[in-house]
Amino acid sequence: MQDSLPSFARRPLVGLAAFFLAGTAVGLHGAEFPKTIFLTGVICAFGALLWRAWGRNPERASAGVVRTGAINAALFLLAWAAASPGLRGISTHPPAGVSIGARGDATGVVIGDPDMLPEQQRGLITWRVPFRIEQWRVPGGGWVDVNVPVMGWWKIFEDRRAPGYGERFLLREVRWPAASGTGVALVPRSPAISAYNRQIHYLTDGHGSALRAWCYTARIRAADHLVDGIEAFPEEAGIQQALMLGYRQRLSDRVADLGATTGTLHIFAISGSHVAIIAGIFVFLLRVLVIPRWRWVLFLAPMLVVYTLATGAAASAVRACIMAILCFLGPAVGRRPDGASALAAAAMLIVAWDPTQLVDVGFVLSFVVVAGLVGLYPLFLEPLRAWIAPDPLMVVPETTLVRVGRAFAGALCSLLALSLAAWFASLPLTAYYFQRFTPITIIANLVVVPLAFLMVLSGCLSILIGSCSHLLAEIFNYASVALIRVFVMITEWLSHVPLANMTVERPALWWMAVYYLMLVLISARAWARCGPEVSGQPITGVEI
């Protein structure tokens, strides 16, 4: 019975991740203790039933059921406790005597890389500053210790110094931000705090991690390399900086709208393609230096971690980094890469570090889409490749032209399978988060994904070579400008295709649950029937 299960479902980490994420969800939603215990019992009972149904020898599985149930229950409760805001020391309510929206003084630290927005008004620059409020002055009293991470929107005069990571500031007469809440849905409300030039007072610096400070400095230098020689093309430069370094705020409104309309905005999220290209360049160097494959992870892991931190450590970037490291770790420990296990491990590590990531839009989209690729991509690819497979009874050898055409068709089928798998996996989430239905995405990805690969490759070469030769950096930057203009032209044309993009109402959560349940059941049935035939086309963590 167990052999009939899909290969990606027979992974211990997948089950552990499901219990861990469920416990985190309960903790974030502030479930009461009795409800948590009840839900834990239900989940453990369901897990025991599945174990007995899928076990090789149910009569001898009682000890395994108890052991597995205990591990899952402990993991569930541990995740629930870790996700509790009180246990994490994060304030969700203002101090006593302070109401939401009340004005007061605050001190805090910049906890991320500030991003300068492209538009400027009357000599002011708007900065997007990840900030943590540490102390708040109670009206008529002293300072109260708090711990509230917020997103700051600061307007600063051009002649003033820019905010930096690890710097401490005093904000005078600012409003207490709205409390962060996950609600019952998937969209969290991020607290924000606004400050004007005269309200912002620099205090000290050096309050952050030295590694992150170095990574953010490298990010700023890399952003400068990406605009060498193309200062006259601000829109293209902003697109390249968003694509390579995660500066999403530098995208022009026109390009952002085109990406949302055609469903191609995902290419600007630092993800598997970026990590794959970065890793591929270094793998080439390691091959030239004749470094054994099992030692590659020693060189690649630190480089991928630095790149991930430098690009802002978004959920998709961290996921791709962890999966890539685990896949490169395989040869060192004598294991084959496994996309499903790597994805589960990445989800657990990210949520364990920051439980609120579970309700982050980027986290949800990234992991659901990649899970869809792991489960659906081989199933779509197999029938597509069967259409272009050579006739096994053919006696006359194929000509070179036919072989080249078949290779091109194979690459096109692979792209189409990826696009279909990602579209089906993200369909309800796109409707929920953006109220859009974009069937044109399936076609758009066939052109945009190869273009994005070339754009990322050109950007990587510009950053790596730019520190040695500004001339070569300018050459690659001009190549990026040409590729970006082709991308904009294609997406603009696709956005005018009839029925390419439609506005829809936000679907109910129960409808989304039914959709994904049906998708899982259908894919599991398909894997049970044709799993052996498609097992030769797995997706590794580097590819996604």
C-alpha positions in Angstrom: 0.0 0.0 0.0 2.8 2.4 0.8 4.4 1.9 -2.5 1.3 3.3 -4.2 1.8 6.6 -2.6 3.5 9.4 -4.5 7.2 9.6 -3.8 6.9 13.2 -2.5 4.3 12.0 0.1 6.6 9.4 1.6 8.8 11.9 3.3 9.0 12.2 7.1 9.9 15.9 7.0 6.7 16.6 5.0 4.5 15.2 7.8 6.5 16.9 10.5 6.3 20.2 8.7 2.5 19.9 8.4 2.2 19.5 12.2 4.7 22.3 12.9 2.9 24.8 10.6 -0.5 23.8 12.0 0.8 24.5 15.5 2.2 27.8 14.4 -1.1 28.8 12.8 -3.0 28.1 16.1 -0.5 30.1 18.1 -0.6 33.1 15.8 -4.4 33.1 16.0 -4.3 33.1 19.8 -6.3 29.9 20.3 -7.3 29.2 23.9 -5.5 26.3 25.6 -8.5 23.8 25.7 -9.1 24.3 22.0 -5.5 23.7 21.3 -5.4 20.5 23.2 -8.6 19.4 21.4 -7.2 20.2 18.0 -3.9 18.4 18.9 -5.9 15.3 19.8 -7.8 15.4 16.5 -4.6 15.8 14.5 -2.8 13.0 16.3 -5.8 10.7 15.8 -6.0 11.6 12.1 -2.2 10.9 11.8 -2.6 7.6 13.6 -5.4 6.5 11.2 -3.2 7.4 8.2 -0.3 5.5 9.6 -2.4 2.4 10.0 -4.0 2.8 6.6 -0.7 3.2 4.8 1.6 1.1 7.0 3.1 -2.1 5.5 2.1 -4.1 8.5 -0.7 -2.5 10.5 -0.8 -5.2 13.2 2.7 -4.4 14.2 2.5 -0.6 13.8 1.0 0.2 17.3 4.4 1.2 18.7 5.1 3.3 15.6 1.7 5.0 15.9 2.4 6.0 19.5 5.9 7.2 18.8 4.8 9.2 15.7 1.8 10.6 17.5 3.9 11.7 20.4 6.5 13.4 18.2 3.8 15.1 16.1 1.9 16.3 19.2 5.1 17.6 20.8 6.1 19.4 17.6 2.6 20.9 17.3 2.6 22.2 20.9 6.2 23.5 20.6 5.2 25.4 17.5 2.1 26.8 19.1 4.1 28.0 22.1 6.8 29.5 19.9 4.2 31.4 17.9 2.6 33.0 20.9 3.4 36.7 20.8 3.7 36.9 24.6 6.4 34.2 24.7 8.3 35.8 21.8 8.3 39.1 23.7 6.6 41.0 20.9 4.0 43.6 21.9 0.7 43.4 20.1 -1.0 46.1 22.2 0.1 49.6 23.2 1.3 50.3 26.7 -1.1 51.0 29.5 -2.6 54.4 29.1 -1.8 54.7 25.4 -4.4 54.2 22.7 -3.8 53.2 19.0 -3.1 56.4 17.1 -2.1 58.4 20.1 1.0 60.6 19.7 4.1 60.2 21.7 7.9 59.9 21.5 9.6 56.6 20.5 13.1 55.2 20.3 14.1 52.3 18.2 16.5 50.6 15.8 16.6 50.2 12.1 16.4 46.4 11.6 16.6 46.1 7.8 18.0 47.8 4.8 16.2 51.1 4.2 14.9 51.6 0.6 14.7 55.0 -1.0 11.6 55.3 -3.1 12.0 56.8 -6.6 9.6 59.7 -6.4 10.7 62.9 -4.7 8.6 65.9 -3.8 9.9 69.4 -3.0 13.3 68.3 -1.9 12.0 65.4 0.3 13.0 61.8 -0.1 10.7 59.0 1.1 12.4 56.1 2.8 10.9 52.7 3.5 12.6 51.8 6.8 12.2 48.5 8.7 12.1 49.7 12.3 11.7 48.2 15.8 10.2 50.4 18.5 12.1 49.7 21.7 10.8 52.4 24.0 7.7 54.6 24.2 7.2 57.7 26.3 3.9 57.4 28.2 2.1 60.8 28.3 2.8 62.4 31.7 5.2 59.6 32.6 8.5 58.0 31.7 9.8 55.6 29.1 8.2 52.1 28.8 10.0 49.2 27.2 8.2 47.7 24.2 9.1 45.5 21.3 7.1 46.4 18.2 8.5 45.8 14.7 6.9 48.3 12.2 7.5 49.5 8.7 8.5 53.2 8.8 7.7 55.7 6.0 10.0 58.6 6.6 10.2 61.8 4.6 13.7 63.3 4.9 15.3 66.4 3.2 17.8 65.6 0.6 20.7 67.3 2.5 20.2 65.0 5.5 22.0 61.7 6.0 20.2 58.6 4.9 19.1 56.1 7.6 21.1 52.9 7.8 20.8 49.4 9.3 21.6 49.2 13.0 21.2 52.9 13.7 19.1 54.1 16.6 16.7 57.0 16.2 14.4 59.1 18.4 11.0 59.8 16.8 9.1 62.7 18.3 5.4 63.1 18.4 4.6 60.1 16.1 1.4 58.1 16.3 1.3 54.7 17.9 1.0 52.2 14.9 -2.0 50.0 14.5 -1.5 46.6 16.1 -0.5 43.8 13.8 -3.2 41.1 13.4 -3.5 38.0 11.3 -7.3 37.9 11.6 -9.0 34.8 10.3 -7.7 35.1 6.8 -4.3 35.0 5.0 -3.6 38.7 4.8 -1.8 40.3 7.8 -2.1 43.9 8.7 1.4 45.3 9.0 1.8 48.1 11.5 3.3 51.2 10.0 4.6 54.4 11.4 5.1 57.7 9.5 7.6 60.4 10.4 8.5 63.8 8.9 12.0 65.3 8.7 11.8 67.3 11.9 10.5 64.4 13.9 13.5 62.1 13.1 16.6 62.5 15.3 19.7 60.3 14.9 21.2 58.9 18.1 23.8 56.2 17.7 24.8 53.3 15.4 26.3 49.9 15.6 23.2 48.2 17.1 22.8 45.4 14.5 24.5 42.3 13.3 28.0 42.9 11.8 27.3 40.3 9.1 24.0 41.9 8.1 25.6 45.3 8.1 28.3 44.1 5.7 25.7 42.4 3.5 23.6 45.5 3.2 26.7 47.6 2.4 27.5 45.1 -0.3 24.0 45.4 -1.6 24.3 49.1 -1.9 27.5 48.8 -3.8 26.0 46.1 -6.1 23.1 48.5 -6.8 25.6 51.1 -7.9 27.3 48.7 -10.3 23.9 47.9 -11.9 23.4 51.6 -12.9 27.0 52.2 -14.2 26.6 53.8 -17.6 22.8 53.7 -17.7 22.0 56.6 -15.6 19.9 58.0 -18.5 17.6 55.0 -18.2 16.1 55.3 -14.7 13.1 53.0 -15.3 15.3 50.2 -16.7 17.9 50.7 -13.9 15.1 50.4 -11.3 13.8 47.2 -12.9 17.3 45.7 -12.8 17.8 46.6 -9.2 14.4 45.2 -8.2 15.1 42.0 -10.2 18.6 41.4 -8.8 18.6 42.9 -5.3 15.0 42.8 -4.2 14.4 46.6 -4.4 10.8 46.1 -5.3 9.9 49.7 -4.4 12.0 51.0 -7.3 9.7 49.5 -9.9 7.8 52.1 -11.8 4.0 52.0 -11.5 3.7 51.2 -15.1 5.9 48.1 -14.9 4.3 47.0 -11.7 0.8 47.2 -13.3 2.0 45.3 -16.3 3.5 42.5 -14.1 0.3 42.3 -12.1 -1.9 42.3 -15.2 0.1 39.5 -17.0 0.9 37.5 -13.8 4.6 38.0 -14.3 5.4 40.1 -11.2 6.8 37.0 -9.6 10.1 37.3 -11.6 11.0 40.3 -9.3 11.0 38.1 -6.2 14.4 36.8 -5.3 13.8 33.1 -5.7 15.2 29.8 -7.2 16.2 31.2 -10.6 18.4 33.8 -8.9 20.0 31.3 -6.6 20.4 28.8 -9.4 22.3 31.3 -11.6 24.5 32.5 -8.7 25.2 28.9 -7.7 25.8 27.9 -11.4 28.5 30.6 -11.8 30.3 29.4 -8.7 29.8 25.7 -9.7 31.6 26.5 -12.9 34.5 27.9 -11.0 34.6 25.0 -8.7 34.7 22.6 -11.6 37.6 24.5 -13.2 39.5 24.3 -9.9 38.7 20.5 -9.8 37.1 20.7 -6.3 35.3 17.4 -5.4 31.5 17.6 -5.6 31.0 16.6 -2.0 33.0 19.8 -0.9 31.0 22.2 -3.0 28.6 22.9 -0.2 31.5 24.3 1.9 32.0 27.1 -0.7 28.4 27.5 -1.9 26.6 27.7 1.4 28.4 30.9 2.8 28.0 32.6 -0.6 24.3 31.8 -0.9 23.7 33.0 2.7 25.4 36.3 2.0 23.5 36.8 -1.2 20.2 36.1 0.6 20.9 38.4 3.5 22.1 41.1 1.1 18.8 41.0 -0.9 16.7 41.6 2.1 16.1 37.9 3.2 12.6 37.7 1.7 10.7 34.5 2.2 11.2 33.3 -1.4 14.9 34.0 -1.2 15.4 32.3 2.1 13.4 29.3 0.9 15.5 29.0 -2.3 18.7 29.4 -0.3 17.8 26.7 2.2 16.7 24.3 -0.5 19.8 24.9 -2.5 22.1 24.3 0.4 20.2 21.1 1.3 20.5 19.8 -2.3 24.2 20.6 -2.4 24.6 19.0 1.0 23.3 15.7 -0.4 26.6 14.5 -2.0 28.5 15.3 1.2 26.2 13.0 3.3 25.6 10.4 0.6 22.0 11.4 -0.2 20.2 12.3 -3.4 18.5 15.7 -3.6 14.8 15.7 -2.7 12.7 18.7 -3.5 9.8 17.8 -1.2 12.0 17.3 1.9 14.0 20.3 1.2 10.8 22.4 0.8 9.5 21.1 4.1 12.8 21.7 5.9 12.9 25.3 4.5 9.3 26.0 5.7 10.1 24.7 9.2 13.3 26.7 9.6 11.8 30.0 8.3 8.7 29.7 10.5 10.8 28.7 13.5 12.9 31.8 13.1 9.9 34.1 12.5 6.4 32.6 13.1 4.7 35.6 11.5 6.1 34.5 8.2 3.3 31.9 8.0 0.8 34.7 7.3 3.1 36.7 5.0 1.9 37.0 1.4 5.4 36.3 0.0 5.8 33.2 2.2 2.4 31.7 1.3 2.8 32.3 -2.4 6.3 31.1 -2.6 5.8 27.8 -0.8 2.4 27.0 -2.3 3.7 27.6 -5.8 6.9 25.5 -5.2 4.8 22.7 -3.6 2.7 22.8 -6.8 5.8 22.5 -8.9 7.1 19.5 -6.9 3.8 17.7 -7.2 2.4 18.8 -10.6 5.4 19.6 -12.8 6.4 15.9 -13.6 2.7 15.0 -14.2 2.3 17.8 -16.8 5.8 17.2 -18.3 5.3 13.4 -19.0 2.4 13.7 -21.5 3.9 16.7 -23.1 7.2 14.9 -23.8 5.3 11.9 -25.0 3.9 14.0 -27.9 7.4 14.9 -29.1 9.2 11.7 -28.3 11.0 10.1 -31.4 9.4 7.0 -32.9 11.1 4.0 -31.4 10.5 2.0 -34.6 12.2 4.6 -36.8 15.1 3.0 -38.8 16.6 6.1 -40.5 18.5 8.3 -38.1 17.2 11.8 -37.6 18.8 14.7 -39.2 20.6 17.4 -37.2 17.8 19.9 -37.9 15.2 17.4 -36.5 17.3 16.8 -33.4 17.7 20.5 -32.8 13.9 21.0 -33.3 13.1 18.2 -30.9 15.5 19.7 -28.3 13.8 23.1 -28.7 10.4 21.5 -28.4 11.5 19.7 -25.2 12.6 22.9 -23.6 9.3 24.5 -24.6 7.4 21.6 -23.1 9.4 21.9 -19.8 8.5 25.6 -19.6 4.9 24.9 -20.4 4.7 22.2 -17.7 6.3 24.6 -15.2 3.9 27.4 -16.2 0.8 25.1 -15.9 1.9 23.7 -12.5 2.6 27.2 -11.1 -0.7 28.6 -12.5 -2.9 25.8 -11.0 -1.1 26.0 -7.7 -1.4 29.8 -7.4 -4.9 30.3 -8.9 -6.9 30.7 -5.7 -4.2 32.7 -4.0 -4.0 35.2 -6.9 -7.7 35.6 -6.7 -7.6 36.1 -2.9 -4.7 38.5 -2.6 -5.0 40.5 -5.8 -8.6 39.8 -7.0 -7.3 38.8 -10.4 -7.8 35.9 -12.8 -4.9 35.9 -15.3 -5.0 33.0 -17.8 -2.5 34.9 -20.0 0.1 34.0 -17.3 0.5 30.5 -18.8 1.6 31.9 -22.2 3.5 34.9 -20.7 5.8 32.7 -18.7 6.9 30.9 -21.8 8.6 34.1 -22.9 9.2 36.0 -19.7 11.0 33.2 -17.8 13.8 32.8 -20.4 14.0 36.6 -20.6 14.3 36.8 -16.8 17.0 34.2 -16.9 19.1 36.3 -19.3 18.4 39.5 -17.3 19.5 37.9 -14.1 22.6 36.4 -15.8 23.5 39.8 -17.2 23.0 41.4 -13.8 25.1 38.8 -12.0 28.0 39.4 -14.5 27.7 43.1 -14.0 27.9 42.8 -10.3 30.8 40.3 -10.3 32.8 42.1 -13.0 31.8 45.6 -12.1 34.2 45.7 -9.1 37.1 45.0 -11.5 36.1 46.8 -14.7 33.5 49.6 -15.1 33.7 49.2 -18.9 32.6 45.6 -18.8 29.9 46.5 -16.2 28.5 49.1 -18.6 28.4 46.6 -21.4 26.4 44.1 -19.4 24.1 46.9 -18.1 23.4 48.0 -21.6 22.6 44.4 -22.5 20.2 44.4 -19.5 18.5 47.6 -20.8 17.9 45.9 -24.1 16.4 42.8 -22.5 14.3 44.8 -20.1 12.8 46.8 -23.0 11.9 43.6 -24.7 10.3 42.3 -21.5 8.3 45.5 -21.1 7.2 45.4 -24.8 6.0 41.8 -24.6 4.1 42.3 -21.3 2.5 45.4 -22.6 1.3 43.6 -25.7 0.1 40.6 -23.7 -1.8 42.9 -21.3 -4.1 44.0 -24.2 -5.0 40.4 -25.2 -8.8 39.9 -24.8 -9.7 38.1 -21.5 -6.0 38.1 -20.5 -6.8 39.5 -17.1 -10.1 39.7 -15.3 -11.0 41.2 -11.9 -12.8 38.7 -9.7 -14.2 38.8 -6.2 -12.1 37.4 -3.3 -13.0 33.7 -2.9 -14.1 32.3 0.4 -11.6 30.4 2.4 -13.7 27.2 2.4 -13.7 27.3 -1.4 -9.9 27.6 -1.4 -9.6 24.7 1.0 -11.9 22.5 -1.3 -9.8 23.5 -4.3 -6.5 22.5 -2.8 -7.9 19.3 -1.3 -9.2 18.3 -4.8 -5.8 19.3 -6.3 -4.0 17.1 -3.8 -6.3 14.2 -4.3 -6.1 14.4 -8.1 -2.3 14.7 -8.1 -1.9 11.9 -5.6 -4.1 9.6 -7.8 -2.0 10.6 -10.8 1.3 9.9 -9.0 0.0 6.5 -7.9 -0.8 5.6 -11.5 2.2 7.0 -13.3 4.7 7.7 -10.6 7.3 5.2 -11.9 7.2 6.8 -15.4 7.7 10.4 -14.1 10.2 9.6 -11.3 13.0 10.4 -13.7 12.1 14.1 -13.9 12.3 15.4 -10.3 12.7 19.1 -9.5 15.5 19.9 -7.2 15.7 22.8 -4.8 18.1 24.7 -7.1 15.7 24.6 -10.0 12.9 26.0 -8.0 
